[in-house]
Amino acid sequence: MLEGKAMVKETDMSPKMQIHAMASASQALDLYDVYDCISIAAHIKKEFDSVYGNGWQCVVGSNFGCYFTHSSGTFIYFALETLNFLIFKGTSS
Amino acid sequence: MLEGKAVIEDTDMPDKMQIQAMASAYEALDLYDVFDCTSIAAHIKKEFDTKYGSGWQCVVGSSFGCFFTHSKGTFVYFTLETLNFLIFKGASYLI
């Protein structure tokens, strides 16, 4: 992986899951172009759905703001290269 | 409201809910600065949680990409002024 080190801005995830999130992001950046935010987000979301169960959401971009409700222990927001990554498991009700 | 007309890019929401989404966005842009994406998103999400039950998510910005699973009939993506708005109700289980 050629990417620099990811910087976690905010999270309530376990350290192990955090590492997985950042590894998944690095992997996605190897596979897709940095401008293809949707494919990058798709890669991460699908991996998390597979490993930790359905319901994950992923936002990738250089300029965005969100407001959301998430399940406990499933939220991480970090920066990697020029992009910001937000991963969380949404709660339906 | 001084804003221009919103343009819907993609949706599976009923018409009435679409109108509510755009009205919430207009209202948020009156209340907050265009650079304060998080407050704008918060305003819209809270309104939808109140009216249509909890679990709504809202993304606002000029440059972002998402991949998500949403409940049926709860998704709208539109542009208004310089911002893009994504509103959906997250689903924990695939139906």
Backbone of each chain as ProteinMPNN parsed JSONL, in Angstrom:
{"seq_chain_A": "MLEGKAMVKETDMSPKMQIHAMASASQALDLYDVYDCISIAAHIKKEFDSVYGNGWQCVVGSNFGCYFTHSSGTFIYFALETLNFLIFKGTSS", "coords_chain_A": {"N_chain_A": [[0.846, -1.196, 0.0], [0.596, 2.137, -0.938], [-0.324, 4.344, 0.248], [-0.368, 7.125, 2.576], [-0.3, 7.458, 6.192], [-3.362, 6.897, 7.861], [-5.522, 9.22, 9.481], [-7.334, 9.253, 12.324], [-10.224, 10.989, 13.08], [-12.527, 11.038, 14.614], [-14.194, 8.635, 16.606], [-16.106, 5.774, 17.769], [-15.588, 3.215, 17.686], [-14.266, -0.115, 18.243], [-10.709, -0.659, 18.65], [-9.739, -2.707, 16.953], [-11.666, -2.877, 14.945], [-11.427, -0.345, 13.922], [-8.891, -0.439, 12.736], [-9.456, -2.251, 10.754], [-11.249, -0.751, 9.234], [-9.618, 1.288, 8.223], [-7.753, -0.2, 6.816], [-9.387, -1.293, 4.899], [-10.099, 0.997, 3.52], [-7.612, 1.802, 2.488], [-7.154, -0.353, 0.826], [-9.256, -0.028, -0.969], [-8.459, 2.344, -2.183], [-6.288, 1.434, -3.562], [-7.519, -0.066, -5.483], [-9.309, 1.594, -6.847], [-9.697, 4.755, -8.59], [-8.844, 7.942, -7.165], [-10.79, 9.808, -7.558], [-13.096, 8.435, -7.829], [-15.29, 8.286, -5.833], [-17.633, 6.91, -5.151], [-17.272, 4.193, -5.826], [-15.185, 3.601, -4.124], [-16.414, 4.007, -1.641], [-18.356, 2.044, -1.89], [-16.863, -0.329, -1.907], [-15.828, -0.417, 0.713], [-18.18, -0.376, 2.288], [-19.43, -2.757, 1.457], [-17.621, -4.673, 2.311], [-17.76, -4.327, 5.086], [-20.436, -4.968, 5.512], [-20.316, -7.666, 4.918], [-18.535, -8.721, 6.829], [-19.386, -7.766, 9.348], [-22.145, -7.866, 9.431], [-25.295, -6.702, 8.004], [-26.326, -3.316, 7.004], [-24.529, -1.224, 7.027], [-23.187, 2.053, 6.34], [-21.488, 4.238, 4.127], [-19.62, 7.141, 3.576], [-17.719, 9.022, 1.361], [-15.452, 11.567, 0.537], [-14.319, 14.932, -0.358], [-15.521, 17.154, 0.539], [-18.032, 17.444, 2.58], [-20.91, 17.289, 4.79], [-22.535, 15.661, 7.46], [-25.421, 14.321, 9.16], [-26.535, 12.053, 11.398], [-27.952, 9.01, 12.771], [-26.48, 6.461, 14.613], [-25.662, 2.999, 15.287], [-24.452, 1.895, 18.474], [-20.94, 1.972, 19.007], [-20.127, 1.758, 16.346], [-19.095, 3.711, 14.701], [-16.934, 5.688, 12.692], [-14.72, 8.264, 11.72], [-12.411, 9.362, 9.495], [-9.349, 10.656, 7.991], [-7.634, 10.197, 4.937], [-5.049, 10.496, 2.772], [-6.225, 12.708, 0.341], [-8.844, 12.476, 0.945], [-11.842, 12.256, 2.975], [-13.284, 9.92, 5.201], [-16.26, 8.393, 6.199], [-17.739, 6.04, 8.177], [-20.378, 4.047, 9.255], [-22.819, 2.165, 11.123], [-26.085, 2.249, 10.356], [-29.081, 2.946, 12.203], [-32.306, 1.65, 12.252], [-34.511, 2.344, 13.738]], "CA_chain_A": [[0.0, 0.0, 0.0], [1.419, 3.333, -1.079], [-0.953, 5.477, 0.917], [0.169, 7.584, 3.846], [-0.994, 6.968, 7.374], [-4.688, 7.474, 8.067], [-5.666, 9.971, 10.72], [-8.688, 9.137, 12.857], [-10.695, 12.258, 13.638], [-13.484, 10.761, 15.671], [-14.685, 7.265, 16.506], [-16.478, 5.048, 18.983], [-15.351, 1.82, 17.32], [-13.156, -0.808, 18.892], [-9.461, -0.483, 17.898], [-9.614, -3.725, 15.916], [-12.555, -2.493, 13.853], [-10.829, 0.86, 13.341], [-7.808, -0.88, 11.86], [-10.106, -2.865, 9.601], [-11.819, 0.33, 8.424], [-8.548, 1.99, 7.515], [-7.18, -1.155, 5.867], [-10.363, -1.388, 3.827], [-9.993, 2.24, 2.753], [-6.352, 1.725, 1.745], [-7.373, -1.351, -0.218], [-10.133, 0.585, -1.964], [-7.679, 3.335, -2.917], [-5.439, 0.68, -4.491], [-8.35, -0.622, -6.546], [-10.054, 2.603, -7.586], [-9.124, 6.089, -8.683], [-9.187, 8.788, -6.019], [-11.977, 10.594, -7.882], [-14.252, 7.55, -7.889], [-15.701, 8.179, -4.428], [-18.709, 5.948, -4.933], [-16.709, 2.84, -5.844], [-14.41, 3.467, -2.894], [-17.393, 3.832, -0.566], [-19.009, 0.748, -2.101], [-15.932, -1.38, -1.498], [-15.755, -0.439, 2.176], [-19.493, -0.744, 2.817], [-19.698, -4.167, 1.189], [-16.767, -5.463, 3.191], [-18.299, -4.264, 6.445], [-21.673, -5.747, 5.527], [-19.947, -9.084, 4.908], [-17.831, -9.135, 8.047], [-20.059, -7.369, 10.595], [-23.601, -7.833, 9.289], [-25.844, -5.668, 7.119], [-26.77, -2.043, 7.543], [-23.466, -0.226, 7.069], [-23.245, 3.173, 5.407], [-20.162, 4.818, 3.964], [-19.544, 8.396, 2.827], [-16.335, 9.359, 1.015], [-15.386, 12.786, -0.263], [-13.435, 15.981, 0.127], [-16.317, 18.256, 1.073], [-19.399, 17.045, 2.924], [-21.301, 17.294, 6.192], [-23.591, 14.679, 7.678], [-26.044, 14.216, 10.472], [-27.086, 10.707, 11.316], [-28.056, 8.208, 13.98], [-25.772, 5.209, 14.361], [-25.616, 2.017, 16.366], [-23.331, 2.113, 19.392], [-19.694, 1.289, 18.704], [-19.981, 1.465, 14.919], [-18.872, 4.967, 13.982], [-15.565, 6.174, 12.556], [-14.501, 9.325, 10.742], [-10.964, 9.537, 9.389], [-8.813, 11.242, 6.768], [-6.584, 9.405, 4.305], [-4.704, 11.258, 1.564], [-7.042, 13.917, 0.163], [-10.249, 12.17, 1.182], [-12.371, 11.96, 4.3], [-14.096, 8.711, 5.201], [-17.2, 8.223, 7.302], [-18.331, 4.703, 8.148], [-21.208, 3.794, 10.428], [-23.957, 1.271, 10.904], [-27.295, 3.008, 10.621], [-30.107, 2.297, 12.998], [-33.579, 1.869, 11.566], [-35.504, 3.001, 14.598]], "C_chain_A": [[0.881, 1.246, 0.0], [0.873, 4.52, -0.304], [-0.214, 5.863, 2.191], [-0.671, 7.05, 4.995], [-2.338, 7.67, 7.527], [-4.743, 8.172, 9.416], [-7.121, 9.9, 11.187], [-9.088, 10.454, 13.501], [-11.661, 12.023, 14.785], [-13.992, 9.339, 15.497], [-15.224, 6.767, 17.834], [-16.367, 3.548, 18.721], [-14.26, 1.207, 18.174], [-11.903, -0.643, 18.027], [-9.315, -1.47, 16.741], [-10.45, -3.354, 14.694], [-12.037, -1.241, 13.148], [-9.756, 0.485, 12.332], [-8.378, -1.489, 10.588], [-10.655, -1.788, 8.661], [-10.742, 1.004, 7.59], [-7.869, 1.086, 6.498], [-8.086, -1.284, 4.648], [-10.298, -0.159, 2.92], [-8.722, 2.233, 1.907], [-6.491, 0.77, 0.567], [-8.219, -0.773, -1.349], [-9.376, 1.599, -2.811], [-6.676, 2.675, -3.865], [-6.241, 0.25, -5.712], [-8.972, 0.446, -7.436], [-9.322, 3.934, -7.608], [-9.635, 6.965, -7.549], [-10.437, 9.634, -6.286], [-13.252, 9.754, -7.862], [-14.754, 7.257, -6.473], [-16.735, 7.09, -4.195], [-18.186, 4.517, -4.92], [-15.888, 2.574, -4.588], [-15.351, 3.212, -1.717], [-18.058, 2.466, -0.663], [-18.14, -0.395, -1.598], [-15.918, -1.537, 0.02], [-17.071, -0.915, 2.782], [-19.775, -2.232, 2.629], [-18.868, -5.07, 2.086], [-17.321, -5.482, 4.608], [-19.615, -5.019, 6.573], [-21.362, -7.238, 5.626], [-19.406, -9.54, 6.256], [-18.638, -8.879, 9.315], [-21.577, -7.316, 10.496], [-24.077, -6.63, 8.494], [-26.118, -4.349, 7.818], [-25.719, -0.962, 7.587], [-23.655, 0.853, 6.012], [-21.846, 3.757, 5.313], [-20.218, 6.065, 3.097], [-18.078, 8.734, 2.605], [-16.329, 10.643, 0.202], [-14.448, 13.802, 0.334], [-14.218, 17.128, 0.751], [-17.739, 17.786, 1.338], [-19.642, 17.189, 4.417], [-22.479, 16.365, 6.358], [-24.233, 14.855, 9.036], [-26.826, 12.92, 10.464], [-27.176, 10.072, 12.696], [-27.355, 6.891, 13.716], [-25.851, 4.284, 15.566], [-24.369, 2.26, 17.208], [-22.098, 1.321, 18.962], [-19.444, 1.024, 17.236], [-19.635, 2.687, 14.08], [-17.398, 5.315, 13.914], [-15.491, 7.223, 11.463], [-12.996, 9.567, 10.668], [-10.565, 10.12, 8.043], [-7.685, 10.364, 6.247], [-6.29, 10.049, 2.958], [-5.617, 12.484, 1.484], [-8.507, 13.699, 0.527], [-10.584, 11.995, 2.656], [-13.313, 10.774, 4.193], [-14.991, 8.677, 6.425], [-17.853, 6.864, 7.153], [-19.15, 4.517, 9.411], [-22.293, 2.796, 10.081], [-25.208, 2.035, 11.314], [-28.25, 2.219, 11.49], [-31.461, 2.646, 12.391], [-34.604, 2.56, 12.452], [-35.064, 2.95, 16.05]], "O_chain_A": [[1.785, 1.389, 0.823], [1.515, 5.565, -0.207], [0.472, 5.045, 2.803], [-1.622, 6.293, 4.797], [-2.441, 8.883, 7.346], [-4.085, 7.758, 10.371], [-8.021, 10.42, 10.529], [-8.379, 10.975, 14.362], [-11.62, 12.718, 15.8], [-14.199, 8.884, 14.372], [-14.851, 7.269, 18.895], [-16.96, 2.727, 19.422], [-13.434, 1.912, 18.754], [-12.01, -0.502, 16.809], [-8.823, -1.109, 15.673], [-10.004, -3.498, 13.556], [-12.187, -1.092, 11.936], [-9.713, 1.015, 11.222], [-7.86, -1.275, 9.492], [-10.537, -1.902, 7.441], [-10.929, 1.258, 6.4], [-7.453, 1.548, 5.436], [-7.615, -1.373, 3.514], [-10.428, -0.27, 1.701], [-8.754, 2.617, 0.738], [-6.016, 1.041, -0.536], [-7.941, -0.994, -2.527], [-9.614, 1.709, -4.014], [-6.262, 3.28, -4.854], [-5.723, 0.204, -6.828], [-9.144, 0.236, -8.637], [-8.457, 4.209, -6.776], [-10.733, 6.75, -7.035], [-11.069, 10.12, -5.348], [-14.358, 10.295, -7.877], [-14.655, 6.132, -5.984], [-16.718, 6.423, -3.16], [-18.61, 3.712, -4.091], [-15.892, 1.465, -4.053], [-15.117, 2.319, -0.903], [-18.297, 1.808, 0.35], [-18.628, -1.316, -0.943], [-15.987, -2.65, 0.542], [-17.078, -1.755, 3.681], [-20.294, -2.89, 3.53], [-19.344, -6.101, 2.562], [-17.348, -6.528, 5.256], [-19.888, -5.634, 7.603], [-22.051, -7.981, 6.325], [-19.77, -10.603, 6.76], [-18.589, -9.674, 10.254], [-22.232, -6.775, 11.387], [-23.345, -5.654, 8.331], [-26.142, -4.267, 9.046], [-25.97, 0.117, 8.124], [-24.205, 0.606, 4.938], [-21.103, 3.771, 6.294], [-20.797, 6.048, 2.011], [-17.285, 8.734, 3.546], [-17.122, 10.789, -0.728], [-13.855, 13.58, 1.39], [-13.638, 17.983, 1.42], [-18.56, 17.736, 0.422], [-18.702, 17.21, 5.212], [-23.339, 16.29, 5.48], [-23.66, 15.46, 9.942], [-27.688, 12.716, 9.61], [-26.56, 10.535, 13.655], [-27.609, 6.259, 12.691], [-26.073, 4.715, 16.697], [-23.36, 2.766, 16.716], [-22.197, 0.149, 18.6], [-18.637, 0.159, 16.896], [-19.862, 2.69, 12.871], [-16.686, 5.256, 14.917], [-16.118, 7.089, 10.413], [-12.376, 9.935, 11.665], [-11.334, 10.086, 7.081], [-6.879, 9.849, 7.022], [-7.17, 10.142, 2.102], [-5.759, 13.215, 2.464], [-9.319, 14.62, 0.433], [-9.733, 11.637, 3.47], [-14.049, 10.639, 3.217], [-14.539, 8.903, 7.547], [-18.453, 6.567, 6.12], [-18.675, 4.796, 10.512], [-22.641, 2.602, 8.916], [-25.366, 2.418, 12.474], [-28.23, 0.989, 11.511], [-31.723, 3.802, 12.059], [-35.468, 3.284, 11.958], [-35.768, 3.451, 16.926]]}, "seq_chain_B": "MLEGKAVIEDTDMPDKMQIQAMASAYEALDLYDVFDCTSIAAHIKKEFDTKYGSGWQCVVGSSFGCFFTHSKGTFVYFTLETLNFLIFKGASYLI", "coords_chain_B": {"N_chain_B": [[-38.371, 32.8, 0.682], [-35.199, 32.797, -0.747], [-33.885, 31.113, -2.343], [-33.021, 29.289, -5.374], [-34.691, 27.001, -7.634], [-34.989, 23.614, -6.628], [-33.347, 20.726, -7.934], [-34.171, 17.482, -8.642], [-32.179, 14.64, -8.559], [-32.277, 11.879, -8.245], [-34.605, 9.525, -6.975], [-36.752, 7.544, -4.796], [-38.843, 8.179, -3.363], [-42.203, 8.974, -2.235], [-44.162, 11.605, -3.779], [-45.096, 13.641, -2.023], [-43.398, 13.454, 0.166], [-41.001, 14.077, -1.039], [-41.369, 16.779, -1.576], [-41.474, 17.733, 1.017], [-38.833, 17.185, 1.749], [-37.373, 18.957, 0.151], [-38.426, 21.362, 1.025], [-37.544, 21.362, 3.664], [-34.83, 21.589, 3.186], [-34.657, 24.133, 1.994], [-35.494, 25.656, 4.173], [-33.46, 25.097, 5.993], [-31.3, 26.287, 4.694], [-32.005, 28.911, 4.926], [-31.669, 29.281, 7.607], [-29.025, 28.587, 8.219], [-25.525, 29.094, 7.352], [-24.199, 28.619, 4.049], [-21.885, 27.19, 4.069], [-21.952, 25.683, 6.298], [-22.371, 22.733, 6.414], [-22.943, 20.586, 8.112], [-24.767, 21.51, 10.059], [-26.896, 22.152, 8.428], [-27.541, 19.622, 7.417], [-28.21, 18.431, 9.833], [-30.527, 19.805, 10.588], [-32.378, 18.994, 8.628], [-32.398, 16.186, 8.948], [-33.342, 15.933, 11.579], [-35.906, 16.965, 11.356], [-37.085, 15.075, 9.658], [-36.865, 12.787, 11.251], [-38.66, 13.477, 13.217], [-41.114, 13.738, 11.843], [-41.421, 11.367, 10.305], [-40.61, 9.166, 11.755], [-37.804, 7.67, 13.513], [-34.301, 7.2, 12.497], [-33.375, 8.334, 10.181], [-30.978, 9.525, 7.748], [-28.719, 12.057, 6.693], [-26.861, 13.612, 4.17], [-24.892, 16.312, 3.22], [-23.29, 18.374, 0.882], [-20.643, 19.572, -1.359], [-18.981, 17.895, -2.639], [-18.956, 14.642, -2.655], [-19.23, 11.037, -2.295], [-21.333, 8.229, -1.915], [-22.229, 5.027, -0.491], [-24.782, 2.971, 0.273], [-27.376, 1.262, 2.143], [-30.825, 1.487, 1.945], [-34.112, 1.98, 3.386], [-37.085, 0.983, 1.668], [-38.572, 3.322, -0.536], [-37.656, 5.658, 0.681], [-35.677, 7.378, -0.181], [-33.924, 10.185, -1.428], [-32.182, 12.293, -3.689], [-30.898, 15.353, -4.341], [-30.136, 18.562, -5.914], [-29.434, 21.859, -4.834], [-28.911, 25.179, -5.186], [-25.496, 25.563, -4.603], [-25.108, 23.15, -3.427], [-25.321, 19.578, -2.813], [-27.823, 17.286, -1.825], [-28.51, 14.485, 0.147], [-30.86, 12.296, 1.307], [-32.018, 9.733, 3.355], [-33.547, 6.793, 4.791], [-31.927, 4.674, 6.845], [-31.324, 1.14, 6.559], [-31.215, -1.717, 8.536], [-31.416, -4.333, 7.914], [-31.49, -6.321, 4.971], [-34.205, -6.363, 2.758]], "CA_chain_B": [[-37.172, 32.019, 0.39], [-34.465, 33.398, -1.851], [-33.168, 30.084, -3.104], [-33.538, 28.852, -6.662], [-35.472, 25.768, -7.623], [-34.219, 22.395, -6.419], [-33.409, 19.761, -9.021], [-34.039, 16.125, -8.124], [-31.325, 13.799, -9.383], [-32.697, 10.483, -8.15], [-35.432, 9.32, -5.792], [-37.829, 6.555, -4.819], [-39.792, 8.688, -2.372], [-43.462, 9.526, -2.728], [-44.066, 13.027, -4.124], [-45.329, 14.496, -0.866], [-42.188, 13.409, 0.981], [-39.989, 14.814, -1.798], [-41.636, 18.203, -1.359], [-41.051, 17.982, 2.393], [-37.371, 17.174, 1.772], [-36.868, 20.196, -0.434], [-38.838, 22.452, 1.913], [-36.611, 21.324, 4.794], [-33.541, 22.084, 2.706], [-34.814, 25.587, 1.868], [-35.571, 26.183, 5.526], [-32.124, 24.983, 6.577], [-30.431, 27.274, 4.051], [-32.367, 30.218, 5.486], [-31.206, 29.342, 8.993], [-27.587, 28.379, 8.371], [-24.665, 29.491, 6.257], [-24.067, 27.573, 3.035], [-20.687, 26.401, 4.353], [-22.173, 24.89, 7.5], [-23.076, 21.557, 5.902], [-23.407, 19.69, 9.171], [-25.981, 22.071, 10.664], [-27.951, 22.011, 7.425], [-27.921, 18.205, 7.431], [-28.847, 18.164, 11.122], [-31.872, 20.369, 10.553], [-33.215, 18.146, 7.781], [-32.517, 14.862, 9.567], [-34.189, 16.024, 12.77], [-37.277, 17.155, 10.902], [-37.58, 13.79, 9.144], [-37.035, 11.879, 12.395], [-39.87, 13.896, 13.914], [-42.318, 13.507, 11.035], [-41.544, 10.051, 9.684], [-39.98, 8.133, 12.574], [-36.349, 7.829, 13.614], [-33.467, 6.379, 11.638], [-33.021, 9.03, 8.949], [-29.604, 9.977, 7.573], [-28.662, 13.138, 5.72], [-25.528, 14.037, 3.751], [-24.937, 17.568, 2.472], [-21.95, 18.835, 0.519], [-20.42, 19.855, -2.769], [-18.149, 16.855, -3.227], [-18.958, 13.401, -1.881], [-19.834, 9.852, -2.886], [-21.831, 7.355, -0.857], [-22.786, 3.728, -0.83], [-25.599, 2.717, 1.458], [-28.61, 0.495, 2.002], [-31.893, 2.298, 2.517], [-35.461, 1.412, 3.391], [-37.784, 1.244, 0.411], [-39.405, 4.516, -0.593], [-37.187, 6.701, 1.601], [-34.42, 7.906, -0.692], [-33.967, 11.288, -2.388], [-30.904, 12.96, -3.901], [-31.191, 16.523, -5.165], [-29.217, 19.689, -5.82], [-30.061, 23.141, -4.539], [-27.793, 26.127, -5.175], [-24.2, 24.921, -4.84], [-24.989, 21.944, -2.613], [-26.067, 18.358, -3.088], [-28.477, 16.766, -0.63], [-28.908, 13.083, 0.127], [-31.659, 11.969, 2.487], [-32.543, 8.376, 3.287], [-33.696, 6.107, 6.07], [-31.047, 3.514, 6.803], [-31.923, -0.161, 6.835], [-30.261, -2.627, 9.166], [-31.54, -5.642, 7.287], [-31.947, -6.292, 3.595], [-35.563, -6.922, 2.635]], "C_chain_B": [[-36.492, 32.561, -0.861], [-33.803, 32.37, -2.757], [-33.819, 29.816, -4.457], [-34.265, 27.528, -6.516], [-34.556, 24.556, -7.446], [-34.406, 21.456, -7.603], [-33.183, 18.36, -8.46], [-33.23, 15.267, -9.082], [-31.82, 12.36, -9.406], [-33.54, 10.317, -6.895], [-36.334, 8.107, -5.93], [-38.87, 6.918, -3.763], [-41.118, 9.048, -3.013], [-43.347, 11.045, -2.883], [-44.17, 13.951, -2.921], [-44.073, 14.589, -0.001], [-41.04, 14.148, 0.293], [-40.12, 16.308, -1.534], [-41.197, 18.604, 0.04], [-39.528, 18.071, 2.478], [-36.815, 18.495, 1.256], [-37.24, 21.398, 0.418], [-37.915, 22.527, 3.126], [-35.254, 21.893, 4.407], [-33.576, 23.608, 2.562], [-34.752, 26.245, 3.24], [-34.191, 26.197, 6.183], [-31.18, 26.026, 5.994], [-30.764, 28.696, 4.489], [-31.743, 30.392, 6.867], [-29.69, 29.324, 9.12], [-26.816, 28.848, 7.149], [-24.439, 28.313, 5.318], [-22.845, 26.689, 3.285], [-20.871, 25.48, 5.552], [-22.988, 23.639, 7.156], [-23.654, 20.684, 7.002], [-24.685, 20.204, 9.825], [-27.17, 21.965, 9.714], [-28.467, 20.575, 7.425], [-28.668, 17.87, 8.716], [-30.295, 18.623, 11.124], [-32.827, 19.456, 9.788], [-33.459, 16.791, 8.431], [-33.455, 14.896, 10.768], [-35.657, 16.182, 12.393], [-37.872, 15.84, 10.409], [-37.765, 12.763, 10.257], [-38.339, 12.18, 13.121], [-41.128, 13.494, 13.153], [-42.516, 12.06, 10.616], [-40.891, 8.929, 10.485], [-38.47, 8.22, 12.519], [-35.599, 6.931, 12.638], [-33.053, 7.047, 10.347], [-31.553, 9.461, 8.941], [-29.608, 11.076, 6.522], [-27.219, 13.536, 5.443], [-25.664, 15.285, 2.892], [-23.515, 17.981, 2.116], [-21.825, 19.113, -0.958], [-19.569, 18.782, -3.43], [-18.123, 15.623, -2.332], [-19.559, 12.259, -2.688], [-20.223, 8.907, -1.769], [-22.181, 5.985, -1.397], [-23.515, 3.25, 0.408], [-26.788, 1.837, 1.112], [-29.722, 1.305, 2.644], [-33.218, 1.545, 2.501], [-36.17, 1.823, 2.108], [-38.64, 2.506, 0.509], [-38.945, 5.664, 0.28], [-35.948, 7.425, 1.111], [-34.65, 9.066, -1.651], [-32.591, 11.93, -2.466], [-31.176, 14.146, -4.82], [-30.148, 17.612, -4.977], [-30.009, 20.962, -5.609], [-28.932, 24.144, -4.347], [-26.496, 25.344, -5.425], [-24.057, 23.577, -4.132], [-25.787, 20.769, -3.148], [-26.613, 17.821, -1.776], [-28.853, 15.309, -0.829], [-29.64, 12.782, 1.421], [-32.19, 10.557, 2.328], [-32.716, 7.829, 4.692], [-32.895, 4.818, 5.975], [-31.787, 2.238, 7.135], [-30.864, -1.065, 7.447], [-30.293, -3.997, 8.514], [-32.015, -5.491, 5.858], [-33.3, -6.968, 3.511], [-35.669, -7.687, 1.326]], "O_chain_B": [[-37.128, 32.758, -1.897], [-33.238, 32.708, -3.797], [-35.004, 30.081, -4.658], [-34.428, 27.007, -5.412], [-33.482, 24.486, -8.044], [-35.481, 21.396, -8.2], [-32.137, 18.08, -7.874], [-33.548, 15.174, -10.267], [-31.792, 11.7, -10.444], [-33.229, 10.904, -5.859], [-36.648, 7.684, -7.042], [-39.665, 6.082, -3.332], [-41.166, 9.389, -4.195], [-42.542, 11.688, -2.21], [-43.426, 14.926, -2.81], [-43.727, 15.659, 0.5], [-40.209, 14.768, 0.956], [-39.134, 17.008, -1.302], [-40.621, 19.674, 0.237], [-38.991, 18.922, 3.187], [-35.906, 19.075, 1.849], [-36.465, 22.349, 0.527], [-37.547, 23.615, 3.568], [-34.609, 22.588, 5.193], [-32.634, 24.293, 2.961], [-34.061, 27.243, 3.444], [-33.804, 27.166, 6.837], [-30.353, 26.587, 6.713], [-29.912, 29.582, 4.432], [-31.342, 31.491, 7.251], [-29.128, 29.961, 10.011], [-27.37, 28.984, 6.058], [-24.482, 27.156, 5.735], [-22.772, 25.57, 2.777], [-20.045, 24.601, 5.798], [-24.144, 23.508, 7.557], [-24.731, 20.108, 6.844], [-25.59, 19.421, 10.114], [-28.3, 21.72, 10.136], [-29.675, 20.338, 7.431], [-29.641, 17.116, 8.697], [-31.18, 17.915, 11.604], [-33.938, 19.18, 10.24], [-34.59, 16.305, 8.463], [-34.268, 13.99, 10.951], [-36.539, 15.607, 13.03], [-39.025, 15.525, 10.704], [-38.7, 11.963, 10.221], [-39.035, 11.274, 13.579], [-42.084, 12.98, 13.735], [-43.646, 11.573, 10.574], [-40.645, 7.851, 9.945], [-37.914, 8.783, 11.577], [-36.175, 6.027, 12.033], [-32.442, 6.405, 9.492], [-30.964, 9.726, 9.989], [-30.396, 11.04, 5.576], [-26.445, 13.771, 6.371], [-26.455, 15.315, 1.949], [-22.628, 17.939, 2.968], [-22.77, 18.92, -1.723], [-19.445, 18.76, -4.655], [-17.362, 15.565, -1.367], [-20.302, 12.483, -3.644], [-19.507, 8.798, -0.774], [-22.399, 5.804, -2.594], [-22.919, 3.139, 1.479], [-27.157, 1.688, -0.053], [-29.575, 1.764, 3.777], [-33.42, 0.613, 1.723], [-35.889, 2.877, 1.537], [-39.336, 2.728, 1.499], [-39.733, 6.554, 0.598], [-35.235, 8.03, 1.912], [-35.459, 8.966, -2.572], [-31.912, 12.095, -1.452], [-31.632, 13.967, -5.95], [-29.377, 17.597, -4.017], [-31.111, 21.123, -6.135], [-28.097, 23.986, -3.457], [-26.422, 24.551, -6.363], [-23.01, 22.936, -4.221], [-26.791, 20.939, -3.841], [-25.95, 17.891, -0.741], [-29.441, 14.942, -1.847], [-29.101, 12.99, 2.508], [-32.751, 10.216, 1.286], [-32.121, 8.322, 5.651], [-33.161, 3.973, 5.12], [-32.755, 2.246, 7.895], [-29.749, -1.164, 6.934], [-29.31, -4.736, 8.558], [-32.848, -4.634, 5.562], [-33.52, -8.018, 4.115], [-36.724, -8.24, 1.018]]}, "name": "protein", "num_of_chains": 2, "seq": "MLEGKAMVKETDMSPKMQIHAMASASQALDLYDVYDCISIAAHIKKEFDSVYGNGWQCVVGSNFGCYFTHSSGTFIYFALETLNFLIFKGTSSMLEGKAVIEDTDMPDKMQIQAMASAYEALDLYDVFDCTSIAAHIKKEFDTKYGSGWQCVVGSSFGCFFTHSKGTFVYFTLETLNFLIFKGASYLI"}
